[in-house]
Amino acid sequence: MIEVLAAVAGAAITATAMGLGGFSRRNDEARTAVIRLTTSVEHIATQLEVIHTDMRDANRETFSRLNLVEQRLAKLEAIPPWDGNDRRSN
């Protein structure tokens, strides 16, 4: 009878140890997954900042060129129309 009790106790201890080992392994895997996801999110945030800076610089350049074209067009529109002579009428 004592042998059966010892066998049951040994089996219970073994099952508990294996369960704790599996729990520890899953905990390590979860921690690794969280670290990977955090690193990925930080990388994406950095890339978004770079893209935002590039877009802001491109917009700044585009609108400065557009402003220059608008100024040139305004100067051309301010010149009186040509009356057919070699000079423009004043």
RAQUI-V783029 format. One record per pair of residues at least 6 apart in sequence whose ideal C-beta (glycine too) atoms are under 8 Angstrom apart, sorted by sequence separation. I is the first residue (numbers start at 1). J is the second residue. D is the distance in Angstrom with one decimal. If there is no record, write none. Layout:
BEGIN
i=I j=J d=D
i=I j=J d=D
END
This chain:
BEGIN
i=82 j=88 d=5.7
i=83 j=89 d=4.6
i=81 j=88 d=7.9
i=82 j=89 d=7.7
i=80 j=88 d=5.9
i=81 j=89 d=7.7
i=79 j=88 d=6.5
i=80 j=89 d=5.6
i=80 j=90 d=7.1
END
